[in-house]
Amino acid sequence: MSSNLVELRNLKVAFDGVEVLHGIDLEVKPGEALGLVGESGCGKSVTWLAALGLLPAKATISGSVRLDDREIRGGSRSVLENVRGGRIAMIFQDPSSSLNPVLKVGRQISEAVALHRGMAAGAAKSEALRLMDLVGIPDARRRFDLYPHEFSGGQCQRLMIAMALAGQPDLLIADEPTTALDATIQAQILELLIRLRAETGMATVFISHDLGAVSQICERVCVMYAGRIVEQGSIEQLFSEPRHPYARGLFDAIPRIDGPRNRLIPIPGTVPNPKHLPAGCSFAPRCMRAEEGCSHERPALEAIADGRALACFNPVPASQAMPVKAKILEGV
C-alpha cells in the first residue's frame, strides 16, 4: 500500500494530436501542501484537469492517476463524480465565472452539501451557513439569499472555497486563486487557505505564478516548463538553492527591495510552441548553460544527492545558487 493520497505516473495529454503534457510524475501525501509554479502554458492547470477528467473530449489522456491506490483515470462517470468534490475539490482563479449568476449563493452551496453529504434541505442550509461563516463571509445568514454579483471578488472566492469544502475533501486544488484579487485580499485568501488546512487536515495543491505566495502556503514545490517537471524539492531547497537554470531564472527576474536598484535579469526568448518543441531539452534555446548535447538529448527527472529531483545535464552549481529566500519573503 502506498503512503500517498494521490499519485500521477507518466501522465500525458494531447490536443488534436499535439502533446502538451509529457509524462508527469508526482505524488501528494495526506495533509501535504504542494506547489506548482511556472510560466503560463507550462501545463500546471492541465495536469489536474486531466487527473479529474475535466478536459474536453478532444483531449487524449494517458498514464495513471491513483487515489488511495485506486486507479481513477478513465473511470466511469459515477466514479469520477464521487471523486470530484467529495475526495478532491478544485477552486479556480476567476470565481465570477465559476458561480452561477442566476442562482442565489446559499442555494449553490446547499446543493453542493446535499450532493456530497446526503443531507436534507434544512440540514444542508445550516451546514452552508456554517461554511460561509468558516470562510469569513460577514453576516452570512442575511447574505445567504444574495446573488454572486452582490459580492466582491474576494468574497466570491471565499464562497467558492466554501463550496469546495462542502464535500469535506481530502485534497483541495487551488488553481491561482488570488490572481484576480488585489494585494490585501490576496493576503486574506492565503491566510484562509493556511488556516483551513490546519483545521481540517486536508492536503493542498497550490498552483501559482507568485513565488512569495507559494513560500507561504507550501512545503514542497514542483517547477514546470513546457509540459514537464524540471525541478522538484522542498521549499527550503528551492528558495535557498534553485539548481535548474529555468528555476534560477524565475528567481533572478524578481526585483529586490533590500539592495541597490539593479536592472532585472529576464529569461531570454519565449516558451516554445508545443507543435515545434526542440528535439532535446525544451529549455535549451533559452538557457545560458546549454551545451551541445542539450539540443539533442532530453534530460530525465532524476533524484540528486540532496534529495531533490532535477531534469538538467548542466545544473547551476550549488556554490553559484545564491540564497534567494529572503528576497522572496520580503516581497510578500
C-alpha positions as CSV (number, residue, x, y, z in Angstrom):
1,M,0.0,0.0,0.0
2,S,1.3,3.5,-0.9
3,S,1.5,6.2,1.7
4,N,0.5,8.8,-0.9
5,L,-3.0,10.2,-1.2
6,V,-2.7,10.9,-5.0
7,E,-0.1,9.6,-7.4
8,L,0.3,10.7,-11.0
9,R,2.5,8.5,-13.2
10,N,3.6,9.2,-16.7
11,L,0.5,11.4,-17.2
12,K,0.4,12.7,-20.8
13,V,-2.1,15.0,-22.6
14,A,-2.5,15.8,-26.3
15,F,-4.9,18.1,-28.1
16,D,-5.6,17.3,-31.7
17,G,-2.5,15.1,-31.8
18,V,-0.2,17.8,-30.3
19,E,1.2,16.6,-27.0
20,V,1.2,19.3,-24.3
21,L,1.9,17.3,-21.2
22,H,4.9,14.9,-21.5
23,G,4.8,12.3,-18.7
24,I,4.2,14.0,-15.4
25,D,5.2,12.0,-12.3
26,L,4.2,13.5,-8.9
27,E,2.6,12.5,-5.7
28,V,0.7,14.2,-2.9
29,K,0.8,12.9,0.6
30,P,-2.2,13.2,3.1
31,G,-2.2,16.7,4.6
32,E,0.7,17.9,2.5
33,A,0.9,21.3,0.7
34,L,2.4,21.0,-2.8
35,G,3.1,24.0,-5.0
36,L,3.2,24.0,-8.8
37,V,5.0,27.0,-10.4
38,G,5.9,28.0,-13.9
39,E,5.1,30.3,-16.8
40,S,1.6,30.4,-18.3
41,G,1.0,27.5,-20.6
42,C,3.5,25.1,-19.0
43,G,0.8,22.6,-18.0
44,K,0.1,23.3,-14.3
45,S,-3.7,23.5,-14.6
46,V,-3.9,20.9,-17.4
47,T,-2.2,18.4,-15.1
48,W,-5.0,18.5,-12.6
49,L,-7.9,19.0,-15.1
50,A,-6.7,15.8,-16.8
51,A,-6.4,14.0,-13.5
52,L,-10.0,14.8,-12.7
53,G,-11.3,14.1,-16.2
54,L,-12.4,17.7,-16.7
55,L,-10.7,18.2,-20.1
56,P,-12.8,18.4,-23.3
57,A,-13.5,15.3,-25.3
58,K,-10.8,16.2,-27.9
59,A,-8.1,15.7,-25.3
60,T,-6.2,12.4,-25.4
61,I,-5.0,11.4,-21.9
62,S,-2.7,8.5,-21.0
63,G,-0.9,7.4,-17.9
64,S,-2.0,6.7,-14.4
65,V,-3.9,8.7,-11.8
66,R,-4.3,6.8,-8.5
67,L,-6.3,7.9,-5.4
68,D,-5.6,5.8,-2.4
69,D,-4.1,3.2,-4.7
70,R,-7.2,3.1,-6.8
71,E,-6.9,3.9,-10.5
72,I,-9.4,6.7,-11.4
73,R,-8.1,7.8,-14.8
74,G,-10.6,6.7,-17.4
75,G,-13.1,5.8,-14.7
76,S,-16.8,5.8,-15.2
77,R,-18.9,9.0,-14.8
78,S,-20.2,7.7,-11.4
79,V,-16.6,7.0,-10.2
80,L,-15.4,10.5,-11.2
81,E,-18.4,12.2,-9.7
82,N,-17.8,10.6,-6.4
83,V,-14.2,11.8,-6.5
84,R,-14.8,15.4,-7.7
85,G,-15.9,17.5,-4.7
86,G,-16.1,14.5,-2.4
87,R,-12.5,13.4,-2.3
88,I,-10.8,16.1,-4.5
89,A,-12.1,19.6,-4.8
90,M,-10.9,22.4,-7.1
91,I,-11.2,26.2,-6.9
92,F,-10.4,28.4,-9.9
93,Q,-8.7,31.8,-10.4
94,D,-11.9,33.6,-11.6
95,P,-14.7,32.9,-9.1
96,S,-17.1,35.1,-11.1
97,S,-17.2,32.6,-13.9
98,S,-17.5,29.6,-11.6
99,L,-20.6,30.7,-9.6
100,N,-23.9,30.5,-11.4
101,P,-25.0,34.2,-11.8
102,V,-28.8,33.4,-11.7
103,L,-28.8,31.3,-8.5
104,K,-28.5,32.6,-5.0
105,V,-25.2,31.7,-3.4
106,G,-26.8,30.0,-0.5
107,R,-28.6,27.6,-2.8
108,Q,-25.5,26.8,-4.7
109,I,-23.5,25.9,-1.5
110,S,-26.5,24.0,-0.1
111,E,-26.8,21.9,-3.3
112,A,-23.1,21.0,-3.0
113,V,-23.6,20.0,0.6
114,A,-26.7,17.9,-0.2
115,L,-25.0,16.2,-3.2
116,H,-21.8,15.2,-1.4
117,R,-23.1,14.5,2.1
118,G,-26.7,13.4,1.5
119,M,-28.2,16.0,3.9
120,A,-31.8,17.0,3.9
121,A,-32.7,20.6,2.8
122,G,-32.8,22.1,6.4
123,A,-29.5,20.4,7.5
124,A,-27.8,21.4,4.2
125,K,-28.8,25.0,4.7
126,S,-27.4,25.0,8.3
127,E,-24.2,23.5,7.0
128,A,-23.9,26.0,4.2
129,L,-24.3,28.8,6.7
130,R,-21.6,27.3,8.8
131,L,-19.3,27.1,5.8
132,M,-19.9,30.7,4.9
133,D,-19.0,31.7,8.5
134,L,-15.9,29.5,8.3
135,V,-14.6,31.2,5.2
136,G,-15.2,34.7,6.6
137,I,-18.4,35.9,4.9
138,P,-19.8,38.6,7.3
139,D,-23.4,38.3,8.3
140,A,-23.8,35.0,6.5
141,R,-27.5,34.5,7.4
142,R,-28.6,37.8,5.9
143,R,-26.4,37.3,2.7
144,F,-27.4,33.7,2.2
145,D,-30.1,34.7,-0.4
146,L,-28.0,37.2,-2.3
147,Y,-26.7,36.6,-5.9
148,P,-23.0,36.4,-6.8
149,H,-22.9,39.9,-8.4
150,E,-23.8,41.3,-4.9
151,F,-20.5,40.1,-3.5
152,S,-17.0,41.5,-4.1
153,G,-14.3,39.5,-6.0
154,G,-12.6,38.4,-2.7
155,Q,-15.9,37.4,-1.2
156,C,-16.8,35.3,-4.3
157,Q,-13.5,33.5,-4.0
158,R,-14.4,32.8,-0.3
159,L,-17.8,31.4,-1.5
160,M,-16.0,29.2,-4.0
161,I,-13.8,27.9,-1.2
162,A,-16.9,27.2,1.0
163,M,-18.4,25.3,-1.9
164,A,-15.2,23.3,-2.3
165,L,-15.3,22.4,1.4
166,A,-18.9,21.2,1.2
167,G,-17.8,17.6,0.4
168,Q,-15.1,17.6,3.1
169,P,-12.4,16.8,0.5
170,D,-9.1,15.1,1.3
171,L,-7.4,17.3,-1.3
172,L,-8.0,20.9,-2.3
173,I,-6.6,22.1,-5.6
174,A,-6.3,25.9,-5.6
175,D,-5.7,27.0,-9.2
176,E,-4.2,30.5,-9.0
177,P,-7.0,31.5,-6.5
178,T,-5.5,35.0,-5.9
179,T,-4.7,36.1,-9.4
180,A,-7.7,38.4,-9.9
181,L,-7.6,39.9,-6.4
182,D,-5.8,43.0,-5.1
183,A,-2.9,42.6,-2.7
184,T,-4.8,43.0,0.6
185,I,-7.5,40.5,-0.4
186,Q,-4.8,38.1,-1.8
187,A,-3.2,38.0,1.7
188,Q,-6.5,37.3,3.3
189,I,-7.2,34.4,1.0
190,L,-3.8,32.9,1.6
191,E,-4.3,33.2,5.4
192,L,-7.7,31.5,5.0
193,L,-6.2,28.6,3.0
194,I,-3.4,28.1,5.6
195,R,-6.0,28.2,8.5
196,L,-8.4,25.8,6.7
197,R,-5.6,23.3,6.1
198,A,-4.5,23.4,9.7
199,E,-8.1,22.9,10.9
200,T,-9.2,20.2,8.5
201,G,-6.0,18.4,7.8
202,M,-6.7,18.3,4.1
203,A,-3.9,18.2,1.5
204,T,-3.5,21.2,-0.8
205,V,-2.1,21.7,-4.3
206,F,-1.4,25.4,-4.8
207,I,-0.9,26.5,-8.5
208,S,0.5,29.9,-8.8
209,H,2.9,32.3,-10.6
210,D,3.5,34.0,-7.2
211,L,6.6,32.5,-5.6
212,G,6.0,34.5,-2.4
213,A,2.6,33.0,-2.1
214,V,3.9,29.5,-2.7
215,S,6.5,30.0,0.0
216,Q,3.8,30.9,2.5
217,I,1.4,28.0,1.6
218,C,3.6,25.0,0.6
219,E,6.1,22.6,2.0
220,R,7.2,21.1,-1.3
221,V,7.3,22.6,-4.9
222,C,7.4,21.4,-8.5
223,V,8.7,23.8,-11.2
224,M,7.2,23.1,-14.6
225,Y,8.3,24.1,-18.1
226,A,6.8,23.2,-21.4
227,G,4.7,20.3,-20.1
228,R,7.4,18.8,-17.9
229,I,8.6,19.0,-14.3
230,V,12.1,20.3,-14.4
231,E,12.9,20.7,-10.6
232,Q,11.2,19.2,-7.6
233,G,12.1,19.6,-3.9
234,S,11.3,21.2,-0.6
235,I,10.5,24.9,-0.3
236,E,13.8,25.3,1.7
237,Q,15.8,23.7,-1.1
238,L,14.3,25.6,-4.0
239,F,14.3,29.0,-2.2
240,S,17.8,28.7,-0.9
241,E,19.5,27.0,-3.9
242,P,17.4,26.8,-7.2
243,R,19.6,24.4,-9.3
244,H,17.7,24.2,-12.7
245,P,18.6,27.2,-14.9
246,Y,14.9,27.9,-15.5
247,A,14.1,27.9,-11.8
248,R,17.2,30.1,-11.2
249,G,15.9,32.4,-14.0
250,L,12.5,32.7,-12.3
251,F,14.1,34.0,-9.1
252,D,16.5,36.3,-10.9
253,A,13.6,38.0,-12.6
254,I,12.1,39.1,-9.3
255,P,13.1,42.7,-8.2
256,R,14.9,43.1,-4.9
257,I,13.7,45.5,-2.3
258,D,16.7,45.1,0.1
259,G,19.5,46.3,-2.1
260,P,20.5,48.6,-5.0
261,R,18.0,49.1,-7.8
262,N,19.7,47.0,-10.4
263,R,18.2,46.0,-13.8
264,L,16.2,42.8,-13.7
265,I,17.6,39.7,-15.3
266,P,14.9,38.4,-17.7
267,I,14.9,34.9,-19.2
268,P,15.6,35.4,-22.9
269,G,13.3,34.1,-25.6
270,T,9.8,32.7,-25.3
271,V,8.2,29.4,-24.3
272,P,8.4,27.0,-27.3
273,N,5.3,26.2,-29.4
274,P,4.1,22.7,-28.4
275,K,3.9,21.8,-32.1
276,H,7.6,22.5,-32.6
277,L,9.4,21.5,-29.4
278,P,13.2,21.2,-29.6
279,A,14.5,17.7,-30.0
280,G,16.4,17.8,-26.7
281,C,15.8,19.9,-23.6
282,S,12.9,22.2,-24.2
283,F,14.6,25.0,-22.3
284,A,17.9,24.7,-24.2
285,P,17.2,27.6,-26.7
286,R,16.8,30.0,-23.7
287,C,19.4,28.5,-21.4
288,M,22.7,30.3,-20.7
289,R,24.2,27.0,-19.5
290,A,23.2,24.9,-22.5
291,E,25.8,22.6,-24.1
292,E,25.9,20.7,-27.4
293,G,24.2,17.6,-26.0
294,C,21.3,19.6,-24.6
295,S,20.0,20.2,-28.1
296,H,19.8,16.5,-29.0
297,E,19.0,14.6,-25.8
298,R,16.2,15.2,-23.3
299,P,17.2,15.1,-19.6
300,A,15.1,12.8,-17.4
301,L,13.9,14.0,-14.0
302,E,16.2,12.3,-11.6
303,A,17.0,12.5,-7.9
304,I,20.3,14.1,-6.8
305,A,22.3,13.9,-3.7
306,D,20.4,16.4,-1.6
307,G,17.0,14.6,-2.2
308,R,15.5,17.0,-4.8
309,A,14.9,15.9,-8.4
310,L,16.3,17.7,-11.4
311,A,15.9,17.4,-15.2
312,C,19.1,19.0,-16.4
313,F,22.5,17.9,-17.8
314,N,24.3,21.1,-16.6
315,P,22.5,22.4,-13.4
316,V,23.6,25.6,-11.6
317,P,26.4,24.6,-9.2
318,A,25.4,24.8,-5.5
319,S,28.1,27.4,-5.0
320,Q,26.5,29.7,-7.5
321,A,22.9,29.1,-6.5
322,M,22.8,32.2,-4.4
323,P,20.2,32.3,-1.5
324,V,17.0,33.9,-2.6
325,K,14.6,33.1,0.2
326,A,14.9,36.4,1.9
327,K,14.4,38.2,-1.3
328,I,11.1,36.5,-2.0
329,L,9.8,36.6,1.6
330,E,10.5,40.3,1.9
331,G,8.3,40.9,-1.1
332,V,5.3,39.0,0.3
